[in-house]
Amino acid sequence: MEFGRTEEQRLIAETVREFAEAEIRPHVRAWDEQQSFPDELLRKMGALGFMGVMVPEQYGGAGFGARELATVIEELARVDPSVALAVAAHNGLCVGHLLIAANEDQKRRLLPKLATAEWIGAWGLTEPLAGSDAAGTQTRAVWDEGRSRWILNGAKTFNTNGARADVAVLMAMTDPDKGSKGISTFFIERGTPGFRVGRKEDKLGMRASDTVELVLEDCAVPAGNLVGERNQGFVDALKVLDRGRISIGALSVGIAQGALEAALDYSCERHQFKKPIASFEAIRNKLARMSAELRAARLMVTQAATLRQLGMPFKKSASMAKLYASEIGMRAAEEAVQIHGGYGYVKDYPVEKLFRDAKLCTIGEGTSEIQRLVISRLLLASI
């Protein structure tokens, strides 16, 4: 499991694993049933540097890179993918967008609070009529010349951390006639008049991680809340998603690791016909396949993260890693349920939850179908 990690990354993995076992595992089932986990957990992770992994030290962050972030997310997901998703969205989407596009004043104002989890961040691109097709964005931002401010109206759906967010980075149309080339980005703080949390989604999996609608009704924000250049929001969002796909790949690897460990333990403990079921060839074949596919997925995620960390082109590698790892995570969780038999279908064992959680990874931050489209376009463009 440690193959390819530096000594520093191994220490990070050990720290995260110990934290997850002590602070998260005892509560996984309860948090899943409650559809929430305490904000205090995020504060504790902030104190350990988990919430500002890639934030430069000058802004209060840990100053690490993409491989370290992938390590943190994988180790959290091994125990509870819901918590890992919240951390991934905070680090990779909200903070990630600010690192890409925010000006110096915005970084100094926002990043120190986000890096320590004094503030929790959310990010919103998706809308009821704009999922994979961002050009369908209906949220509008109109410039109020008289008061030098933007007026935003619309709604964003499927916002991870939205209910607990202190600040959200959201996309809105500033020039609707230009389609996706007319989208800009804004940050909006909790308590801003006209900005509120809407419907909370009742989900299949990742239930402890809140997913909500964020509503904007004549929400006025200062000119200084524009993140990046006007009409460059979608361009920046695509960069964020490219990076975020590595995080979802790492989350999927964590799910596969957790599923494999649970399946190994159960198959050695469960006896049928007076011997452990791990002695049967059918079970051994499943375990072998899970292990091999997990290794391949981890290596793909590591490669994509390494390319990003080295400043090399990584878009295709990130899409491949996200596509493969997410589908392997789903398959590993399903096989773990099968190995558990009837017990895999009940909540007393962790694989039932891993199975439900895994599905989101094939959908969020670009569906498997979108990943295949991205990969094929890049392949054809290279001819």
C-alpha positions as CSV (number, residue, x, y, z in Angstrom):
1,M,0.0,0.0,0.0
2,E,3.0,2.3,0.7
3,F,4.5,1.8,-2.8
4,G,5.3,5.1,-4.5
5,R,5.0,7.3,-1.3
6,T,7.8,9.4,0.0
7,E,8.7,9.2,3.6
8,E,6.9,12.4,4.2
9,Q,3.8,11.1,2.5
10,R,4.0,7.9,4.6
11,L,4.0,10.0,7.7
12,I,1.0,12.0,6.5
13,A,-0.8,8.8,5.7
14,E,-0.1,7.4,9.1
15,T,-1.3,10.6,10.8
16,V,-4.5,10.6,8.9
17,R,-5.1,6.9,9.4
18,E,-4.6,7.2,13.2
19,F,-7.0,10.2,13.3
20,A,-9.6,8.5,11.2
21,E,-9.6,5.3,13.3
22,A,-9.8,7.3,16.5
23,E,-12.1,10.2,15.6
24,I,-14.2,8.9,12.8
25,R,-14.7,5.1,12.7
26,P,-16.6,4.9,16.0
27,H,-19.2,7.3,14.6
28,V,-19.6,6.3,11.0
29,R,-22.9,4.5,11.3
30,A,-24.5,7.2,13.5
31,W,-23.4,10.0,11.3
32,D,-24.7,8.2,8.2
33,E,-28.1,7.8,9.9
34,Q,-28.1,11.4,11.2
35,Q,-27.0,12.6,7.7
36,S,-24.5,14.9,9.4
37,F,-21.2,15.0,11.2
38,P,-20.1,17.7,13.7
39,D,-18.3,20.8,12.6
40,E,-15.9,20.2,15.4
41,L,-14.4,17.3,13.3
42,L,-13.5,19.7,10.6
43,R,-11.9,22.1,13.1
44,K,-9.8,19.2,14.4
45,M,-8.7,18.3,10.9
46,G,-7.9,22.0,10.3
47,A,-5.6,22.1,13.3
48,L,-3.7,19.1,11.7
49,G,-3.4,20.7,8.3
50,F,-6.0,18.5,6.5
51,M,-8.1,21.5,5.4
52,G,-5.4,23.5,3.9
53,V,-3.2,20.9,2.4
54,M,-2.2,22.8,-0.7
55,V,-2.5,26.3,0.7
56,P,0.9,28.0,0.8
57,E,2.4,28.5,4.3
58,Q,2.3,32.3,3.9
59,Y,-1.5,32.0,4.0
60,G,-1.6,29.6,6.9
61,G,-1.7,26.3,5.0
62,A,0.4,23.2,5.1
63,G,2.1,24.1,1.8
64,F,2.0,20.6,0.3
65,G,1.1,19.4,-3.2
66,A,-1.4,17.2,-5.1
67,R,0.1,13.9,-3.9
68,E,-0.2,14.8,-0.3
69,L,-3.8,15.9,-0.8
70,A,-4.5,12.6,-2.5
71,T,-3.0,10.8,0.4
72,V,-5.2,12.7,2.9
73,I,-8.4,12.0,1.0
74,E,-7.6,8.3,0.4
75,E,-6.9,7.6,4.0
76,L,-10.1,9.4,5.2
77,A,-12.2,7.6,2.5
78,R,-10.9,4.3,3.7
79,V,-12.9,4.9,6.9
80,D,-15.7,7.2,5.9
81,P,-16.1,8.5,2.3
82,S,-18.6,11.2,3.5
83,V,-15.9,12.9,5.6
84,A,-13.4,12.5,2.7
85,L,-15.9,14.1,0.3
86,A,-16.3,17.2,2.6
87,V,-12.6,17.6,2.9
88,A,-12.1,17.1,-0.9
89,A,-14.7,19.7,-1.8
90,H,-13.2,22.2,0.7
91,N,-9.6,21.7,-0.5
92,G,-10.1,20.9,-4.1
93,L,-13.0,23.0,-5.2
94,C,-13.5,26.1,-3.0
95,V,-9.9,26.6,-1.9
96,G,-8.7,25.2,-5.2
97,H,-10.6,27.9,-7.2
98,L,-9.3,30.7,-5.0
99,L,-5.7,29.4,-5.4
100,I,-6.1,29.5,-9.2
101,A,-8.0,32.8,-9.7
102,A,-8.2,34.9,-6.6
103,N,-6.2,38.1,-6.3
104,E,-3.7,38.8,-3.5
105,D,-6.2,40.7,-1.4
106,Q,-8.8,37.9,-1.7
107,K,-6.2,35.2,-0.8
108,R,-5.0,37.1,2.3
109,R,-8.6,37.6,3.3
110,L,-10.0,34.1,2.8
111,L,-7.3,31.5,2.7
112,P,-6.0,31.7,6.3
113,K,-9.5,31.1,7.6
114,L,-10.2,28.3,5.2
115,A,-6.8,26.6,5.7
116,T,-7.4,26.2,9.4
117,A,-11.1,25.3,9.1
118,E,-12.1,28.5,11.0
119,W,-14.2,28.8,7.8
120,I,-15.6,26.0,5.7
121,G,-15.9,26.4,2.0
122,A,-18.3,25.3,-0.7
123,W,-18.3,25.6,-4.5
124,G,-21.1,25.8,-6.9
125,L,-21.3,25.3,-10.7
126,T,-24.2,22.9,-11.2
127,E,-27.8,24.0,-11.5
128,P,-31.1,22.3,-12.2
129,L,-30.7,22.9,-15.9
130,A,-26.9,23.0,-16.1
131,G,-25.0,19.9,-15.1
132,S,-22.5,18.6,-17.7
133,D,-23.7,21.5,-20.0
134,A,-22.5,24.6,-18.0
135,A,-23.6,26.8,-20.9
136,G,-27.1,26.3,-19.6
137,T,-26.3,28.3,-16.4
138,Q,-29.3,30.4,-15.4
139,T,-27.9,32.2,-12.4
140,R,-27.4,35.8,-13.4
141,A,-25.0,38.5,-12.0
142,V,-26.0,42.0,-13.1
143,W,-23.7,45.0,-12.6
144,D,-25.2,47.8,-10.5
145,E,-23.3,50.8,-11.8
146,G,-24.8,53.3,-9.4
147,R,-23.7,51.4,-6.3
148,S,-20.6,49.6,-7.8
149,R,-21.9,46.1,-6.9
150,W,-23.2,42.9,-8.5
151,I,-26.7,41.7,-8.0
152,L,-27.0,37.9,-8.2
153,N,-30.2,35.8,-8.8
154,G,-30.5,32.1,-9.2
155,A,-29.8,28.8,-7.5
156,K,-27.0,26.2,-7.4
157,T,-27.7,22.5,-6.7
158,F,-25.6,19.7,-5.3
159,N,-23.3,21.9,-3.2
160,T,-21.2,19.9,-0.9
161,N,-20.6,21.6,2.4
162,G,-23.3,24.1,1.4
163,A,-25.3,24.0,4.7
164,R,-22.2,24.6,6.8
165,A,-20.2,26.8,4.5
166,D,-18.9,30.2,5.7
167,V,-18.0,31.1,2.2
168,A,-19.1,29.8,-1.2
169,V,-17.4,30.2,-4.6
170,L,-20.2,30.3,-7.2
171,M,-20.5,30.8,-10.9
172,A,-23.0,33.1,-12.6
173,M,-23.7,34.5,-16.1
174,T,-22.4,38.1,-16.5
175,D,-22.8,38.1,-20.3
176,P,-25.6,35.6,-21.1
177,D,-25.2,36.1,-24.9
178,K,-21.8,34.5,-24.7
179,G,-22.8,31.2,-23.3
180,S,-20.1,29.5,-21.3
181,K,-17.8,32.3,-22.3
182,G,-20.0,34.7,-20.3
183,I,-19.7,33.1,-16.9
184,S,-17.9,34.8,-14.0
185,T,-17.0,33.7,-10.5
186,F,-17.9,35.3,-7.2
187,F,-17.3,34.5,-3.5
188,I,-20.2,35.0,-1.1
189,E,-20.0,34.9,2.6
190,R,-22.6,33.4,4.9
191,G,-25.0,36.0,6.2
192,T,-25.0,38.1,3.0
193,P,-28.5,39.4,2.5
194,G,-30.3,37.5,-0.3
195,F,-28.0,34.4,0.1
196,R,-29.5,31.4,1.8
197,V,-29.5,27.6,2.0
198,G,-32.3,25.9,0.2
199,R,-33.3,22.2,0.0
200,K,-31.1,19.6,1.5
201,E,-30.8,16.5,-0.7
202,D,-31.8,13.1,0.8
203,K,-29.1,10.9,-0.8
204,L,-28.4,7.3,-1.5
205,G,-24.8,7.5,-0.1
206,M,-22.3,10.0,1.3
207,R,-25.2,10.9,3.6
208,A,-23.2,12.5,6.4
209,S,-21.8,15.0,3.9
210,D,-24.4,17.7,3.4
211,T,-25.5,18.4,-0.1
212,V,-27.8,21.4,-0.5
213,E,-29.2,24.0,-2.8
214,L,-27.8,27.5,-2.5
215,V,-30.3,30.3,-3.4
216,L,-29.5,33.8,-4.5
217,E,-32.3,36.4,-4.4
218,D,-31.3,39.9,-5.2
219,C,-28.0,39.1,-3.5
220,A,-25.7,42.2,-3.6
221,V,-22.0,41.7,-3.4
222,P,-19.2,44.2,-3.8
223,A,-17.1,44.5,-6.9
224,G,-14.2,43.0,-4.9
225,N,-16.0,39.7,-4.7
226,L,-15.4,38.9,-8.3
227,V,-12.9,36.1,-8.4
228,G,-10.6,36.2,-11.5
229,E,-11.4,38.1,-14.6
230,R,-14.9,38.8,-15.8
231,N,-16.2,36.1,-18.1
232,Q,-13.3,33.7,-17.2
233,G,-15.3,31.8,-14.6
234,F,-16.0,28.7,-16.7
235,V,-12.4,28.5,-17.9
236,D,-11.2,28.6,-14.3
237,A,-13.9,26.1,-13.3
238,L,-12.6,23.6,-15.8
239,K,-9.1,23.9,-14.3
240,V,-10.6,23.3,-10.9
241,L,-12.5,20.2,-12.1
242,D,-9.3,18.8,-13.7
243,R,-7.6,19.0,-10.4
244,G,-10.7,17.8,-8.5
245,R,-10.8,14.7,-10.6
246,I,-7.6,13.6,-8.9
247,S,-9.2,14.0,-5.5
248,I,-12.3,11.9,-6.5
249,G,-9.9,9.3,-7.9
250,A,-8.1,9.2,-4.5
251,L,-11.5,9.0,-2.7
252,S,-12.4,6.1,-4.9
253,V,-9.1,4.4,-4.1
254,G,-9.8,4.9,-0.4
255,I,-13.2,3.2,-0.8
256,A,-11.6,0.3,-2.7
257,Q,-9.0,-0.1,0.1
258,G,-11.7,-0.1,2.8
259,A,-13.7,-2.6,0.9
260,L,-10.8,-4.9,0.4
261,E,-9.7,-4.8,4.0
262,A,-13.3,-5.5,5.2
263,A,-13.6,-8.4,2.7
264,L,-10.3,-9.9,3.8
265,D,-11.2,-9.7,7.5
266,Y,-14.6,-11.2,6.9
267,S,-13.4,-14.0,4.6
268,C,-10.9,-15.1,7.2
269,E,-13.4,-15.0,10.1
270,R,-16.4,-16.5,8.4
271,H,-16.5,-20.3,8.3
272,Q,-18.6,-22.5,6.1
273,F,-18.2,-26.3,5.7
274,K,-15.8,-26.1,8.7
275,K,-13.2,-23.8,7.1
276,P,-12.9,-20.1,6.4
277,I,-14.5,-18.9,3.2
278,A,-11.1,-17.4,2.2
279,S,-10.0,-20.9,1.5
280,F,-12.5,-21.3,-1.4
281,E,-11.2,-20.5,-4.8
282,A,-14.2,-18.3,-5.8
283,I,-13.5,-16.0,-2.9
284,R,-9.8,-16.0,-3.5
285,N,-10.3,-15.0,-7.1
286,K,-12.5,-12.0,-6.0
287,L,-9.9,-10.9,-3.5
288,A,-7.1,-11.2,-6.0
289,R,-8.9,-9.2,-8.6
290,M,-9.9,-6.5,-6.0
291,S,-6.3,-6.2,-4.9
292,A,-4.8,-6.0,-8.5
293,E,-7.4,-3.4,-9.6
294,L,-6.8,-1.3,-6.5
295,R,-3.1,-1.2,-7.1
296,A,-3.7,-0.1,-10.7
297,A,-6.1,2.6,-9.7
298,R,-3.8,3.9,-7.0
299,L,-0.9,4.1,-9.4
300,M,-3.1,6.0,-11.9
301,V,-4.1,8.5,-9.3
302,T,-0.5,8.8,-8.1
303,Q,0.7,9.5,-11.7
304,A,-1.9,12.2,-12.3
305,A,-1.1,13.8,-8.9
306,T,2.6,13.7,-9.7
307,L,2.2,15.2,-13.1
308,R,0.2,18.1,-11.6
309,Q,2.8,18.5,-8.8
310,L,5.6,18.8,-11.3
311,G,3.7,21.4,-13.4
312,M,3.3,19.0,-16.3
313,P,0.1,18.4,-18.4
314,F,-2.2,16.2,-16.4
315,K,-5.7,16.7,-17.8
316,K,-5.9,13.3,-19.6
317,S,-4.2,11.5,-16.8
318,A,-6.6,13.0,-14.3
319,S,-9.7,12.0,-16.3
320,M,-8.3,8.5,-16.8
321,A,-7.6,8.1,-13.1
322,K,-11.0,9.4,-12.1
323,L,-12.8,7.2,-14.6
324,Y,-10.9,4.0,-13.7
325,A,-10.6,4.5,-10.0
326,S,-14.3,5.5,-9.5
327,E,-15.5,2.4,-11.4
328,I,-13.0,0.2,-9.5
329,G,-14.2,1.6,-6.2
330,M,-17.7,0.7,-7.2
331,R,-16.7,-2.8,-8.2
332,A,-14.6,-3.4,-5.1
333,A,-17.5,-2.3,-2.8
334,E,-19.9,-4.6,-4.7
335,E,-17.6,-7.5,-4.5
336,A,-17.1,-6.9,-0.8
337,V,-20.9,-7.0,-0.3
338,Q,-21.0,-10.3,-2.2
339,I,-18.2,-11.8,-0.1
340,H,-20.1,-10.9,3.0
341,G,-23.3,-12.5,1.6
342,G,-26.4,-11.6,3.6
343,Y,-24.4,-9.7,6.1
344,G,-23.1,-7.4,3.4
345,Y,-26.7,-6.2,2.9
346,V,-27.1,-5.0,6.5
347,K,-25.8,-2.0,8.2
348,D,-23.9,-3.9,10.9
349,Y,-21.0,-4.3,8.5
350,P,-19.2,-1.4,6.8
351,V,-19.4,-2.7,3.2
352,E,-23.1,-1.8,2.9
353,K,-22.3,1.9,3.4
354,L,-19.2,1.7,1.2
355,F,-21.3,0.3,-1.6
356,R,-23.8,3.2,-1.4
357,D,-21.1,5.8,-1.1
358,A,-19.0,4.5,-4.0
359,K,-21.7,5.3,-6.6
360,L,-21.3,9.1,-6.3
361,C,-17.7,8.8,-7.5
362,T,-18.8,7.8,-11.0
363,I,-21.1,10.8,-11.1
364,G,-19.6,13.8,-9.3
365,E,-17.0,16.2,-10.9
366,G,-17.8,14.8,-14.3
367,T,-19.6,11.5,-14.9
368,S,-17.9,8.5,-16.3
369,E,-19.4,9.4,-19.7
370,I,-18.0,12.8,-19.6
371,Q,-14.5,11.4,-18.7
372,R,-14.6,9.2,-21.7
373,L,-15.6,12.2,-23.8
374,V,-12.7,14.2,-22.4
375,I,-10.2,11.4,-22.9
376,S,-11.3,10.7,-26.5
377,R,-11.1,14.4,-27.4
378,L,-7.6,14.6,-26.1
379,L,-6.6,11.4,-27.9
380,L,-8.0,12.6,-31.2
381,A,-6.4,16.0,-30.8
382,S,-3.0,14.4,-30.5
383,I,-3.3,12.8,-34.0
